[in-house]
Amino acid sequence: MSAFARPTRRLRHRTATVLTAAALTLVCGCTPTAPAPKASSSSAAFSTPPGTTSAAPPAAGRAMARSLPERLRIPLIGVDTAVMPLGLLADGEVAVPPIAAHAPAGWYDGSPTPGQTGPSVILGHVTVGRYGDGVFKQLPRLRAGDRVSVTRMDGSVATFAVDSVQTVAKTRFPTQRVYGNVDHPALRLITCGGTRVGAAGGYSDNVIVYASLVAAS
């Protein structure tokens, strides 16, 4: 099952402001693990940590008006999925897509819509229990320059180019880099990865794709 970063209410945002991450809870399916370290409230500099493949970010596309995401396509890895909204649960954590056959990706509705200025966050499972592979099973195959497109409710398409792909231990989840303010339209795709551990089928790491808008149509 998949492991995701779950921002608290303090990470919820709909505008491009600098965020303070109080804590994260990472989950494998429905099983919580240790929270990640707290992040600084200052803007994080772009870096290339171990486990990251990257290139210089492409020239950012012009920001688009707000419109909810409907479909995510990543041709290189065969992803063509609906996108469901993910809100906050009563405890302040973000809901995740269902553990079910053909479970879609999910957009965290406290983040900008894809194409708006700021980091739009989309989560997807790597496996879905007895149903097999999840929608983001092949996410680690992406490399800098690969294209990701999001079809939005208004009929427009936001196309992103991958800047970098990072595999990081869940206990070192880069909260500020994922959820923190950026000055251009950005996309974050998150799933789990690394070694499968524990009877519940959890994973040791997170896989995070960082991308920037390059075209709007």
NUKOLPA-239429 format. One record per residue (C-alpha): residue number from 0; residue in one letter; x, y, z. Coordinates in steps of 0.1 Angstrom, whole numbers, padded with zeros to 4 digits. Layout:
% NUKOLPA-239429
+------+------+-------+-------+-------+
: resi : resn :  east : north :    up :
+------+------+-------+-------+-------+
:  NUM :    A :     X :     Y :     Z :
...
+------+------+-------+-------+-------+
% end
This chain:
% NUKOLPA-239429
+------+------+-------+-------+-------+
: resi : resn :  east : north :    up :
+------+------+-------+-------+-------+
:    0 :    M :  0000 :  0000 :  0000 :
:    1 :    S :  0011 :  0035 : -0005 :
:    2 :    A :  0028 :  0059 :  0019 :
:    3 :    F :  0021 :  0096 :  0017 :
:    4 :    A :  0030 :  0128 :  0034 :
:    5 :    R :  0000 :  0142 :  0053 :
:    6 :    P :  0002 :  0179 :  0061 :
:    7 :    T : -0016 :  0193 :  0091 :
:    8 :    R : -0041 :  0221 :  0089 :
:    9 :    R : -0012 :  0246 :  0091 :
:   10 :    L : -0001 :  0234 :  0056 :
:   11 :    R : -0035 :  0240 :  0041 :
:   12 :    H : -0033 :  0268 :  0016 :
:   13 :    R : -0050 :  0282 : -0015 :
:   14 :    T : -0026 :  0311 : -0022 :
:   15 :    A :  0011 :  0313 : -0029 :
:   16 :    T :  0023 :  0320 :  0007 :
:   17 :    V :  0052 :  0306 :  0026 :
:   18 :    L :  0040 :  0277 :  0047 :
:   19 :    T :  0051 :  0265 :  0081 :
:   20 :    A :  0048 :  0227 :  0084 :
:   21 :    A :  0041 :  0218 :  0120 :
:   22 :    A :  0044 :  0181 :  0114 :
:   23 :    L :  0037 :  0153 :  0089 :
:   24 :    T :  0022 :  0119 :  0094 :
:   25 :    L :  0031 :  0093 :  0068 :
:   26 :    V :  0007 :  0065 :  0062 :
:   27 :    C :  0010 :  0031 :  0045 :
:   28 :    G : -0026 :  0024 :  0035 :
:   29 :    C : -0043 :  0033 :  0068 :
:   30 :    T : -0014 :  0026 :  0091 :
:   31 :    P :  0004 :  0057 :  0105 :
:   32 :    T :  0042 :  0057 :  0110 :
:   33 :    A :  0065 :  0082 :  0128 :
:   34 :    P :  0061 :  0118 :  0118 :
:   35 :    A :  0087 :  0135 :  0097 :
:   36 :    P :  0109 :  0163 :  0112 :
:   37 :    K :  0095 :  0198 :  0115 :
:   38 :    A :  0102 :  0222 :  0087 :
:   39 :    S :  0115 :  0257 :  0088 :
:   40 :    S :  0091 :  0285 :  0080 :
:   41 :    S :  0116 :  0301 :  0056 :
:   42 :    S :  0116 :  0293 :  0019 :
:   43 :    A :  0137 :  0262 :  0011 :
:   44 :    A :  0164 :  0266 : -0015 :
:   45 :    F :  0162 :  0242 : -0045 :
:   46 :    S :  0187 :  0214 : -0040 :
:   47 :    T :  0195 :  0180 : -0053 :
:   48 :    P :  0196 :  0156 : -0023 :
:   49 :    P :  0209 :  0120 : -0025 :
:   50 :    G :  0184 :  0098 : -0043 :
:   51 :    T :  0174 :  0126 : -0067 :
:   52 :    T :  0177 :  0128 : -0105 :
:   53 :    S :  0174 :  0164 : -0117 :
:   54 :    A :  0182 :  0190 : -0144 :
:   55 :    A :  0178 :  0228 : -0144 :
:   56 :    P :  0141 :  0236 : -0142 :
:   57 :    P :  0127 :  0247 : -0176 :
:   58 :    A :  0114 :  0282 : -0181 :
:   59 :    A :  0081 :  0283 : -0162 :
:   60 :    G :  0049 :  0287 : -0181 :
:   61 :    R :  0025 :  0315 : -0174 :
:   62 :    A :  0002 :  0309 : -0144 :
:   63 :    M : -0033 :  0297 : -0152 :
:   64 :    A : -0066 :  0306 : -0135 :
:   65 :    R : -0080 :  0283 : -0109 :
:   66 :    S : -0097 :  0252 : -0123 :
:   67 :    L : -0100 :  0218 : -0106 :
:   68 :    P : -0081 :  0189 : -0120 :
:   69 :    E : -0100 :  0161 : -0137 :
:   70 :    R : -0075 :  0138 : -0154 :
:   71 :    L : -0037 :  0131 : -0151 :
:   72 :    R : -0017 :  0117 : -0179 :
:   73 :    I :  0019 :  0106 : -0179 :
:   74 :    P :  0025 :  0088 : -0212 :
:   75 :    L :  0060 :  0075 : -0205 :
:   76 :    I :  0047 :  0053 : -0176 :
:   77 :    G :  0013 :  0046 : -0190 :
:   78 :    V : -0007 :  0067 : -0165 :
:   79 :    D : -0041 :  0079 : -0176 :
:   80 :    T : -0063 :  0084 : -0146 :
:   81 :    A : -0091 :  0104 : -0132 :
:   82 :    V : -0082 :  0128 : -0103 :
:   83 :    M : -0103 :  0129 : -0072 :
:   84 :    P : -0102 :  0157 : -0046 :
:   85 :    L : -0088 :  0149 : -0012 :
:   86 :    G : -0098 :  0170 :  0017 :
:   87 :    L : -0089 :  0170 :  0054 :
:   88 :    L : -0102 :  0144 :  0078 :
:   89 :    A : -0115 :  0153 :  0113 :
:   90 :    D : -0080 :  0150 :  0128 :
:   91 :    G : -0066 :  0175 :  0103 :
:   92 :    E : -0049 :  0149 :  0081 :
:   93 :    V : -0054 :  0147 :  0044 :
:   94 :    A : -0075 :  0119 :  0031 :
:   95 :    V : -0060 :  0095 :  0006 :
:   96 :    P : -0074 :  0077 : -0025 :
:   97 :    P : -0093 :  0045 : -0017 :
:   98 :    I : -0075 :  0011 : -0014 :
:   99 :    A : -0095 : -0003 : -0043 :
:  100 :    A : -0091 : -0017 : -0078 :
:  101 :    H : -0083 :  0011 : -0103 :
:  102 :    A : -0081 :  0037 : -0075 :
:  103 :    P : -0075 :  0071 : -0091 :
:  104 :    A : -0049 :  0097 : -0081 :
:  105 :    G : -0060 :  0123 : -0057 :
:  106 :    W : -0054 :  0161 : -0056 :
:  107 :    Y : -0050 :  0177 : -0022 :
:  108 :    D : -0076 :  0205 : -0023 :
:  109 :    G : -0056 :  0226 :  0002 :
:  110 :    S : -0030 :  0231 : -0026 :
:  111 :    P : -0032 :  0253 : -0057 :
:  112 :    T : -0050 :  0237 : -0087 :
:  113 :    P : -0025 :  0225 : -0113 :
:  114 :    G : -0014 :  0255 : -0133 :
:  115 :    Q : -0018 :  0281 : -0106 :
:  116 :    T :  0012 :  0296 : -0090 :
:  117 :    G :  0025 :  0274 : -0062 :
:  118 :    P :  0029 :  0236 : -0056 :
:  119 :    S : -0001 :  0216 : -0066 :
:  120 :    V :  0001 :  0182 : -0048 :
:  121 :    I : -0012 :  0149 : -0063 :
:  122 :    L : -0010 :  0116 : -0044 :
:  123 :    G : -0013 :  0081 : -0058 :
:  124 :    H : -0009 :  0046 : -0045 :
:  125 :    V :  0020 :  0023 : -0055 :
:  126 :    T :  0000 : -0008 : -0046 :
:  127 :    V : -0036 : -0013 : -0036 :
:  128 :    G : -0036 : -0043 : -0014 :
:  129 :    R : -0051 : -0074 : -0029 :
:  130 :    Y : -0059 : -0054 : -0061 :
:  131 :    G : -0023 : -0053 : -0072 :
:  132 :    D : -0004 : -0023 : -0087 :
:  133 :    G : -0014 :  0012 : -0079 :
:  134 :    V : -0016 :  0041 : -0104 :
:  135 :    F :  0018 :  0054 : -0094 :
:  136 :    K :  0036 :  0021 : -0094 :
:  137 :    Q :  0060 :  0033 : -0122 :
:  138 :    L :  0065 :  0068 : -0108 :
:  139 :    P :  0102 :  0062 : -0100 :
:  140 :    R :  0110 :  0057 : -0137 :
:  141 :    L :  0104 :  0094 : -0144 :
:  142 :    R :  0134 :  0115 : -0152 :
:  143 :    A :  0141 :  0152 : -0157 :
:  144 :    G :  0124 :  0165 : -0188 :
:  145 :    D :  0096 :  0140 : -0189 :
:  146 :    R :  0061 :  0154 : -0195 :
:  147 :    V :  0030 :  0153 : -0172 :
:  148 :    S : -0003 :  0167 : -0182 :
:  149 :    V : -0034 :  0176 : -0162 :
:  150 :    T : -0067 :  0181 : -0179 :
:  151 :    R : -0088 :  0206 : -0159 :
:  152 :    M : -0125 :  0212 : -0153 :
:  153 :    D : -0126 :  0242 : -0176 :
:  154 :    G : -0113 :  0221 : -0205 :
:  155 :    S : -0077 :  0235 : -0204 :
:  156 :    V : -0046 :  0213 : -0201 :
:  157 :    A : -0016 :  0221 : -0179 :
:  158 :    T :  0016 :  0205 : -0191 :
:  159 :    F :  0045 :  0201 : -0168 :
:  160 :    A :  0081 :  0191 : -0173 :
:  161 :    V :  0098 :  0170 : -0145 :
:  162 :    D :  0125 :  0189 : -0128 :
:  163 :    S :  0137 :  0162 : -0104 :
:  164 :    V :  0127 :  0128 : -0089 :
:  165 :    Q :  0136 :  0122 : -0053 :
:  166 :    T :  0135 :  0090 : -0032 :
:  167 :    V :  0137 :  0099 :  0005 :
:  168 :    A :  0132 :  0080 :  0038 :
:  169 :    K :  0097 :  0087 :  0053 :
:  170 :    T :  0114 :  0099 :  0084 :
:  171 :    R :  0132 :  0126 :  0064 :
:  172 :    F :  0102 :  0138 :  0043 :
:  173 :    P :  0111 :  0173 :  0028 :
:  174 :    T :  0080 :  0191 :  0040 :
:  175 :    Q :  0091 :  0226 :  0030 :
:  176 :    R :  0104 :  0216 : -0004 :
:  177 :    V :  0071 :  0198 : -0012 :
:  178 :    Y :  0045 :  0221 :  0003 :
:  179 :    G :  0065 :  0254 :  0006 :
:  180 :    N :  0060 :  0285 : -0015 :
:  181 :    V :  0074 :  0287 : -0050 :
:  182 :    D :  0071 :  0316 : -0075 :
:  183 :    H :  0059 :  0296 : -0104 :
:  184 :    P :  0032 :  0270 : -0112 :
:  185 :    A :  0046 :  0237 : -0099 :
:  186 :    L :  0034 :  0201 : -0095 :
:  187 :    R :  0043 :  0175 : -0068 :
:  188 :    L :  0035 :  0138 : -0074 :
:  189 :    I :  0039 :  0116 : -0043 :
:  190 :    T :  0038 :  0079 : -0037 :
:  191 :    C :  0058 :  0054 : -0016 :
:  192 :    G :  0088 :  0034 : -0025 :
:  193 :    G :  0119 :  0017 : -0012 :
:  194 :    T :  0118 : -0015 :  0008 :
:  195 :    R :  0085 : -0031 :  0017 :
:  196 :    V :  0084 : -0035 :  0055 :
:  197 :    G :  0061 : -0048 :  0081 :
:  198 :    A :  0031 : -0071 :  0081 :
:  199 :    A :  0008 : -0042 :  0070 :
:  200 :    G :  0027 : -0039 :  0037 :
:  201 :    G :  0043 : -0005 :  0043 :
:  202 :    Y :  0073 :  0010 :  0026 :
:  203 :    S :  0104 :  0027 :  0039 :
:  204 :    D :  0106 :  0056 :  0016 :
:  205 :    N :  0086 :  0082 : -0004 :
:  206 :    V :  0091 :  0089 : -0041 :
:  207 :    I :  0085 :  0126 : -0050 :
:  208 :    V :  0084 :  0141 : -0085 :
:  209 :    Y :  0089 :  0178 : -0087 :
:  210 :    A :  0077 :  0194 : -0120 :
:  211 :    S :  0072 :  0229 : -0134 :
:  212 :    L :  0045 :  0242 : -0158 :
:  213 :    V :  0058 :  0245 : -0194 :
:  214 :    A :  0026 :  0249 : -0214 :
:  215 :    A : -0011 :  0258 : -0210 :
:  216 :    S : -0036 :  0250 : -0237 :
+------+------+-------+-------+-------+
% end
